[in-house]
Amino acid sequence: MDTTYNPFSLMGKTVLVTGASSGIGRETAITCSRMGARVVVTARDQERLQDCFNQLNADVEGHLQFSADLTNEDDVKQLVSSLPSLDGAVLCAGNSTTLPLQFGSREKFDEMFDINFFAPVELLRLMYKKKLLVKGASVVLIASIGGTHSFMPGNGVYGASKAALNSVMKYAAREYASRRVRVNSICPGMVDTPLIHRGTITEEQLAEDAKRYPLGRYGRPEDVANGAVYLLSDAASWLTGHDLVIDGGFSI
Ligand SMILES: NC(=O)c1ccc[n+]([C@@H]2O[C@H](COP(=O)([O-])OP(=O)(O)OC[C@H]3O[C@@H](n4cnc5c(N)ncnc54)[C@H](OP(=O)(O)O)[C@@H]3O)[C@@H](O)[C@H]2O)c1
């Protein structure tokens, strides 16, 4: 066995992870560092971000953290001006809402689109325009099966923001290929993070819903983090414009 052979390694790569203070982003940042990457983490909550930063693999030098509200134009500009050259980015920061469409006012759509669509799209645009993404870099957008399926009633506003993100992902993949920058997304099913526990869905309803997943459970943050590692790694160097569904078989 060749113990040095690992096309999934992130050794020598610098990777930005947004939404790193909680859930999927936090786990992705930690996993990337364990796979050898130098990681740049960002989120709003400094205490939780620091906690994630403290968990990053200390064998890799130079991890960075920046607190920023990605719906705030000045914060985004400040963040972008502080970023080093990147081999990868996982744009994970986001939110959800469960809201019947009859209550989906323009204001509610704007709120959801600001963080789930406009924030990652603006960051992606600026990282590319300012040539922060090196040749061969890989960007992973965290979308959702909510953007491809009506996976649960009341997720139309959320789903629309993720469907729009997946659409931009495909155009970016096509346009950025000229610089050999890859852009893909992950569409997770329900993943057990703080996000799913702070809405209006009760714990009983969540437990019942989890039974609809063929593999018998909701996802764990590491299920998505491992998918992100693959997309960031050289093992996926011929993969772009793809939405990778990680949902325990739900959408079958
Ligand atoms: N959990 C699921 O079932 C599931 C399924 C499919 C897709 N997703 C997607 O996966 C992503 C991560 O979700 P999660 O489940 O890990 O949720 P989470 O635990 O609530 O984490 C959300 C992260 O986004 C950050 N964030 C939110 N608003 C922000 C803002 N305005 N500026 C900067 N950062 C912001 C939060 O950090 P601060 O609060 O510190 O800013 C936090 O780190 C989201 O895009 C979500 O839509 C989740």
The ligand as an SDF file (V2000), in Angstrom:
LIG
                    3D

 48 52  0  0  0  0  0  0  0  0999 V2000
  -29.2540   21.9420    8.3110 N   0  0  0  0  0  0  0  0  0  0  0  0
  -29.9190   21.5750    7.2340 C   0  0  0  0  0  0  0  0  0  0  0  0
  -30.8480   20.7390    7.2920 O   0  0  0  0  0  0  0  0  0  0  0  0
  -29.5410   22.1160    5.8760 C   0  0  0  0  0  0  0  0  0  0  0  0
  -30.0170   21.4370    4.7490 C   0  0  0  0  0  0  0  0  0  0  0  0
  -29.7000   21.9230    3.4870 C   0  0  0  0  0  0  0  0  0  0  0  0
  -28.9260   23.0490    3.3740 C   0  0  0  0  0  0  0  0  0  0  0  0
  -28.4760   23.6960    4.4800 N   0  0  0  0  0  0  0  0  0  0  0  0
  -27.6790   24.8990    4.2970 C   0  0  0  0  0  0  0  0  0  0  0  0
  -26.4230   24.7160    4.8950 O   0  0  0  0  0  0  0  0  0  0  0  0
  -25.9010   25.9750    5.2940 C   0  0  0  0  0  0  0  0  0  0  0  0
  -25.4510   25.8910    6.7410 C   0  0  0  0  0  0  0  0  0  0  0  0
  -26.5830   25.5900    7.5350 O   0  0  0  0  0  0  0  0  0  0  0  0
  -26.4780   24.9490    8.9820 P   0  0  0  0  0  0  0  0  0  0  0  0
  -27.5290   23.9310    9.0270 O   0  0  0  0  0  0  0  0  0  0  0  0
  -25.0850   24.6160    9.2830 O   0  0  0  0  0  0  0  0  0  0  0  0
  -26.9970   26.1950    9.8440 O   0  0  0  0  0  0  0  0  0  0  0  0
  -26.4190   26.8950   11.1620 P   0  0  0  0  0  0  0  0  0  0  0  0
  -25.9020   25.8830   12.1130 O   0  0  0  0  0  0  0  0  0  0  0  0
  -27.4910   27.8060   11.5940 O   0  0  0  0  0  0  0  0  0  0  0  0
  -25.2010   27.7460   10.6070 O   0  0  0  0  0  0  0  0  0  0  0  0
  -25.4190   28.8650    9.7830 C   0  0  0  0  0  0  0  0  0  0  0  0
  -24.1270   29.6310    9.6480 C   0  0  0  0  0  0  0  0  0  0  0  0
  -24.3380   30.7580    8.7830 O   0  0  0  0  0  0  0  0  0  0  0  0
  -23.8070   31.9080    9.4220 C   0  0  0  0  0  0  0  0  0  0  0  0
  -24.5540   33.0990    9.0160 N   0  0  0  0  0  0  0  0  0  0  0  0
  -25.9010   33.2760    9.0600 C   0  0  0  0  0  0  0  0  0  0  0  0
  -26.2100   34.5320    8.6830 N   0  0  0  0  0  0  0  0  0  0  0  0
  -25.0430   35.1530    8.4040 C   0  0  0  0  0  0  0  0  0  0  0  0
  -24.6960   36.4630    7.9540 C   0  0  0  0  0  0  0  0  0  0  0  0
  -25.6390   37.3980    7.7370 N   0  0  0  0  0  0  0  0  0  0  0  0
  -23.3950   36.7570    7.7550 N   0  0  0  0  0  0  0  0  0  0  0  0
  -22.4440   35.8370    7.9810 C   0  0  0  0  0  0  0  0  0  0  0  0
  -22.6950   34.5800    8.3930 N   0  0  0  0  0  0  0  0  0  0  0  0
  -23.9880   34.2460    8.6030 C   0  0  0  0  0  0  0  0  0  0  0  0
  -23.9690   31.6250   10.9170 C   0  0  0  0  0  0  0  0  0  0  0  0
  -23.0050   32.3320   11.6670 O   0  0  0  0  0  0  0  0  0  0  0  0
  -23.2900   33.5970   12.6260 P   0  0  0  0  0  0  0  0  0  0  0  0
  -24.6370   33.4460   13.2170 O   0  0  0  0  0  0  0  0  0  0  0  0
  -22.1540   33.5240   13.5940 O   0  0  0  0  0  0  0  0  0  0  0  0
  -23.1730   34.7380   11.7100 O   0  0  0  0  0  0  0  0  0  0  0  0
  -23.6280   30.1470   10.9730 C   0  0  0  0  0  0  0  0  0  0  0  0
  -22.2320   29.9780   11.0540 O   0  0  0  0  0  0  0  0  0  0  0  0
  -27.0120   26.9970    5.0520 C   0  0  0  0  0  0  0  0  0  0  0  0
  -26.7740   27.6540    3.8350 O   0  0  0  0  0  0  0  0  0  0  0  0
  -28.2470   26.1330    4.9600 C   0  0  0  0  0  0  0  0  0  0  0  0
  -29.2570   26.7140    4.1820 O   0  0  0  0  0  0  0  0  0  0  0  0
  -28.7630   23.2480    5.7300 C   0  0  0  0  0  0  0  0  0  0  0  0
  1  2  1  0
  2  3  2  0
  2  4  1  0
  4  5  1  0
  4 48  2  0
  5  6  2  0
  6  7  1  0
  7  8  2  0
  8  9  1  0
  8 48  1  0
  9 10  1  0
  9 46  1  0
 10 11  1  0
 11 12  1  0
 11 44  1  0
 12 13  1  0
 13 14  1  0
 14 15  2  0
 14 16  1  0
 14 17  1  0
 17 18  1  0
 18 19  2  0
 18 20  1  0
 18 21  1  0
 21 22  1  0
 22 23  1  0
 23 24  1  0
 23 42  1  0
 24 25  1  0
 25 26  1  0
 25 36  1  0
 26 27  1  0
 26 35  1  0
 27 28  2  0
 28 29  1  0
 29 30  1  0
 29 35  2  0
 30 31  1  0
 30 32  2  0
 32 33  1  0
 33 34  2  0
 34 35  1  0
 36 37  1  0
 36 42  1  0
 37 38  1  0
 38 39  2  0
 38 40  1  0
 38 41  1  0
 42 43  1  0
 44 45  1  0
 44 46  1  0
 46 47  1  0
M  CHG  2   8   1  16  -1
M  END
$$$$
